[in-house]
Amino acid sequence: MTLTVRTFARYKTLLGFERLDLPCPGTLNELLADPRFAALPKDALLAVNQGFVDRGAVLKDGDEVALMPPVSGG
């Protein structure tokens, strides 16, 4: 059971990867507890299968998690 984590914009450099395949933990919070995500800011936008979620979201085999910086407009 695995899932894919994708990073966007400045998070690619901040976390050091664009795509990472990992074993599927129970929740997004458990995934983000992995030391590879220690530098992820608390205000990061989080999505699972292209839908925004909170950190308590349940993850399933084959899910795609996206980590994106907050968007601001002008």
Wavefront OBJ file of the C-alpha trace (Angstrom):
o trace
v 0.000 0.000 0.000
v 1.567 3.238 -1.161
v 0.694 6.821 -1.912
v 2.362 9.599 -3.867
v 3.347 12.958 -2.387
v 3.870 15.864 -4.793
v 5.298 19.268 -3.963
v 4.686 22.508 -5.827
v 6.403 25.874 -6.239
v 8.963 26.688 -3.526
v 8.152 23.493 -1.586
v 10.077 21.487 -4.204
v 13.288 23.173 -3.061
v 12.311 23.453 0.603
v 11.586 19.725 0.981
v 14.065 18.514 -1.632
v 11.748 16.496 -3.854
v 8.997 16.929 -6.443
v 7.494 13.450 -6.151
v 7.882 10.837 -3.439
v 6.219 7.418 -3.203
v 5.736 6.270 0.392
v 3.926 3.588 2.379
v 0.408 4.743 3.170
v -0.037 5.821 6.812
v -3.473 6.160 8.393
v -3.879 9.943 8.231
v -2.308 12.996 6.677
v -1.125 14.045 10.155
v 0.786 10.761 10.472
v 2.341 11.288 7.042
v 3.426 14.830 7.921
v 5.039 13.597 11.162
v 7.729 11.977 8.973
v 11.020 13.914 9.385
v 11.126 14.538 5.611
v 8.270 17.021 6.130
v 9.729 18.848 9.157
v 10.376 22.036 7.137
v 6.797 22.203 5.804
v 5.181 25.442 7.055
v 2.007 25.152 9.131
v 0.102 27.278 6.586
v 0.764 24.887 3.688
v -2.208 24.047 1.492
v -2.899 20.305 1.599
v -4.847 18.293 -0.950
v -5.659 14.621 -1.386
v -6.706 13.484 -4.853
v -7.054 17.131 -5.957
v -9.404 18.139 -3.134
v -8.334 20.390 -0.253
v -8.295 18.653 3.138
v -7.224 19.263 6.724
v -4.401 17.446 8.477
v -6.748 14.857 9.973
v -7.779 13.480 6.557
v -7.745 9.689 6.274
v -5.427 8.341 3.559
v -5.938 5.269 1.403
v -3.752 3.148 -0.850
v -3.108 4.949 -4.142
v -3.931 8.458 -2.885
v -2.031 11.454 -4.217
v -1.115 14.095 -1.627
v -0.232 17.589 -2.846
v 1.690 20.113 -0.737
v 1.364 23.708 -1.954
v 2.319 27.130 -0.602
v -0.530 29.518 0.224
v -1.649 31.611 -2.742
v -1.984 35.367 -2.569
v -3.255 37.715 -5.202
v -2.904 41.331 -5.953
l 1 2 3 4 5 6 7 8 9 10 11 12 13 14 15 16 17 18 19 20 21 22 23 24 25 26 27 28 29 30 31 32 33 34 35 36 37 38 39 40 41 42 43 44 45 46 47 48 49 50 51 52 53 54 55 56 57 58 59 60 61 62 63 64 65 66 67 68 69 70 71 72 73 74
